[in-house]
Amino acid sequence: MIEDMTPRMNWANDAPRSAEVEQAVKVFGNRTSLGIIRYLATIDRANYGALCKALSASDAAISTHLRALEAAAVVVGDIPSGERIGRSVNYSLDPERVRVLSAALLRYALGSGGSLQ
């Protein structure tokens, strides 16, 4: 399968990278994360179960990528993390944060280091 052939992401030692570039690679460098972003971009919000069903992905995969997307502030839950036990969280996308990270990655890819200056 092609997924088995996907290389690990290693950084070339060629240019400094901003925190936004580092986060952008984590956010956009995975099919499951991109699937969550694309799905949430088409609807207002979705809970964990709806994301698992829509993406035909395992619970563990969705959970792992939701945590990473929340840490990068790309996805926002309507209940703070410390208050979620036993409660259904609805997730929504922060399109502005997606734009910031994609712009930083593009600047880095085009040779400007990915800084926000």
C-alpha positions as a printed NumPy array, in Angstrom:
array([[  0.   ,   0.   ,   0.   ],
       [  1.096,   3.551,  -0.608],
       [  0.606,   4.49 ,   3.075],
       [  3.338,   1.998,   3.953],
       [  5.704,   3.768,   1.568],
       [  5.16 ,   7.283,   2.893],
       [  8.525,   8.592,   4.097],
       [  8.976,   9.993,   7.57 ],
       [  9.102,  13.763,   7.678],
       [ 12.642,  14.909,   8.277],
       [ 13.809,  18.497,   8.032],
       [ 16.557,  19.464,   5.666],
       [ 19.21 ,  21.47 ,   7.458],
       [ 18.809,  24.414,   5.085],
       [ 16.922,  27.263,   6.713],
       [ 15.485,  28.358,  10.058],
       [ 11.832,  27.516,  10.583],
       [  9.283,  29.506,  12.567],
       [  6.927,  27.887,  15.064],
       [  4.142,  28.377,  12.508],
       [  6.055,  26.392,   9.884],
       [  6.696,  23.592,  12.369],
       [  2.99 ,  23.483,  13.26 ],
       [  1.928,  23.704,   9.602],
       [  3.92 ,  20.608,   8.716],
       [  2.294,  18.697,  11.58 ],
       [ -1.171,  19.943,  10.637],
       [ -1.017,  19.614,   6.847],
       [  1.399,  16.698,   6.62 ],
       [ -1.114,  13.98 ,   7.459],
       [ -4.146,  12.671,   5.565],
       [ -6.284,  12.256,   8.668],
       [ -5.604,  15.795,   9.879],
       [ -6.331,  17.155,   6.411],
       [ -9.519,  15.102,   6.283],
       [-10.687,  16.597,   9.577],
       [ -9.883,  20.103,   8.326],
       [-11.67 ,  19.541,   5.013],
       [-14.718,  18.017,   6.687],
       [-15.028,  20.793,   9.27 ],
       [-14.613,  23.374,   6.491],
       [-17.819,  22.065,   4.876],
       [-19.981,  22.128,   8.005],
       [-20.415,  24.353,  11.032],
       [-19.279,  21.829,  13.646],
       [-19.119,  18.099,  14.319],
       [-18.644,  15.81 ,  17.278],
       [-16.099,  13.027,  17.591],
       [-18.474,  10.285,  16.409],
       [-19.486,  12.226,  13.316],
       [-15.821,  12.784,  12.417],
       [-15.01 ,   9.066,  12.813],
       [-17.953,   8.131,  10.605],
       [-17.376,  10.815,   7.956],
       [-13.687,   9.978,   7.582],
       [-14.005,   6.196,   8.029],
       [-11.11 ,   6.434,  10.467],
       [-10.469,   4.681,  13.749],
       [-11.347,   6.258,  17.065],
       [ -7.666,   6.364,  17.993],
       [ -6.673,   8.12 ,  14.762],
       [ -9.363,  10.783,  15.071],
       [ -8.565,  11.325,  18.748],
       [ -4.828,  11.683,  18.091],
       [ -5.289,  14.144,  15.244],
       [ -7.969,  16.182,  17.019],
       [ -5.553,  16.686,  19.934],
       [ -2.828,  17.855,  17.541],
       [ -5.21 ,  20.142,  15.649],
       [ -6.464,  21.653,  18.907],
       [ -2.894,  22.177,  20.107],
       [ -2.195,  24.072,  16.877],
       [ -5.444,  26.081,  17.389],
       [ -6.768,  24.932,  14.002],
       [ -9.71 ,  23.103,  15.588],
       [-11.631,  24.42 ,  18.584],
       [-13.844,  22.4  ,  20.925],
       [-16.932,  24.003,  22.457],
       [-16.083,  22.559,  25.904],
       [-12.707,  23.245,  27.558],
       [-10.517,  20.126,  27.768],
       [-10.626,  19.882,  31.552],
       [-14.432,  19.785,  31.558],
       [-15.045,  17.157,  28.864],
       [-15.401,  13.952,  30.861],
       [-18.707,  12.355,  29.914],
       [-19.71 ,  15.22 ,  27.662],
       [-19.957,  15.395,  23.888],
       [-17.668,  18.008,  22.368],
       [-18.505,  19.762,  19.125],
       [-15.459,  20.751,  17.091],
       [-15.237,  23.614,  14.645],
       [-12.535,  24.918,  12.358],
       [-10.683,  28.206,  12.782],
       [-10.222,  29.166,   9.113],
       [ -8.032,  32.15 ,   9.979],
       [ -5.563,  29.886,  11.779],
       [ -5.518,  27.583,   8.738],
       [ -4.673,  30.615,   6.574],
       [ -1.872,  31.721,   8.924],
       [ -0.261,  28.285,   8.98 ],
       [ -0.622,  27.702,   5.235],
       [  0.864,  31.14 ,   4.483],
       [  3.83 ,  30.434,   6.782],
       [  4.426,  27.088,   5.077],
       [  4.22 ,  28.665,   1.637],
       [  6.697,  31.39 ,   2.568],
       [  9.075,  28.748,   3.903],
       [  8.676,  26.567,   0.792],
       [  9.415,  29.57 ,  -1.441],
       [ 12.568,  30.39 ,   0.485],
       [ 11.683,  33.193,   2.86 ],
       [ 12.106,  31.189,   6.069],
       [  8.453,  31.158,   7.057],
       [  8.675,  34.107,   9.452],
       [  5.635,  36.321,   9.838],
       [  7.553,  39.55 ,   9.24 ]])
